[in-house]
Amino acid sequence: MIDLRSDTVTRPTPAMREAMARATVGDDVYGDDPTVRRLEARTAEILGTADAVYMPTGTMTNQVAIRAHTEHGDRVIMDIASHVVRSEGGGPAALAGVTVHPLMGDRGIFTASQLRDALGVTHPGSPTTLTPPATLLTVENTHNGGGGSIWPLELIDEVVAIARAAGLRCHLDCARVWNASAATGIPPARYARDFDTVSVCFSKALGAPVGSALAGSTEFVARARRFKQQFGGGFRQAGIIAAGALYALENHRGDLARDHEKAGHLADVLVSIPGVELVREHVETNILRFNVPCAAAHFVDGCRERGVTMLVSGAHSVRAVAHRDVSMEDVGRAGEVIREVLEAAGR
Ligand SMILES: Cc1ncc(COP(=O)(O)O)c(C=O)c1O
């Protein structure tokens, strides 16, 4: 099976497993797992932050960040298709008791004027108690729902400056910062620079089996550790998996440009297939989101029968993700299968 559902499906390599088997471990809840500590220190170093905390999932890092930055009833502004809105089980409302104020971005990227409008204007005649106070801005880069889109750095700088001027804190969901950096050459620390907190994932394109980190100031990370425990994320001899994450961080970042080439190759094939809707220039990293002229469920089932699996993401929309466990040949074969299935559906 050529599995293009996600870059999370990658398996640890023999060298990564070896590193995991050799890991020295302690009890992470007591703060004495040396491999977890090394992973946290290295992550903070790469992101240019004072500290970082290792957690089981990217969802937990985002939810802990929102919980730690806000009070119940606050308003958190983010793109409507962001992972936090669509794929975190309603966490902001359930866990932090906040209102999400979604902005209608273009492939996950909203404008400075949309943010200004969302922040609104103050006037002595308008009671300030009506509107939930906006206290946090969240940006997702690369944007999963937007098809792996990359935020232009100038726009990030602009929206963060607007948020800061209005007194908001800023969180960056940079689960795939490694892909953004591989595509643009902009270092992760520059993407992270003006945010209070940054989430990164090791278990996606980097190929580690488990884990994410939330990075920020020493004080913030100390507070985040409290919520990590409260949300059930104290995970004892986590050094075993942290060793996989550390291995991925040190050895796999250089491979991501190749994943982007694979995604680009698949995109080249897709734009040549009648009926497929995909803007070639929109494929900037490893994620492709495209529309098919038949029911996406029927299309995906047909591809699966022929050995290629992808995700249904709407009535006619499909997601395919290139990653380190598929080859250029696999991606070429996937293109052929997609063409065959759509030809059969059109008959
Ligand atoms: C942008 C983004 N943030 C957060 C997550 C959540 O990561 P996890 O699956 O580890 O909870 C994902 C997962 O795909 C994601 O794409």
The ligand as an ORCA input file, in Angstrom:
! r2SCAN-3c Opt
* xyz 0 1
  C      -0.777     21.956     12.083
  C      -1.029     20.853     13.060
  N      -1.017     21.136     14.380
  C      -1.228     20.203     15.307
  C      -1.434     18.880     14.937
  C      -1.706     17.873     16.013
  O      -0.710     16.937     16.141
  P      -1.006     15.516     16.837
  O      -1.589     14.657     15.771
  O       0.347     15.080     17.310
  O      -1.949     15.769     17.950
  C      -1.456     18.543     13.590
  C      -1.685     17.149     13.189
  O      -1.701     16.796     12.030
  C      -1.264     19.558     12.618
  O      -1.301     19.301     11.323
*
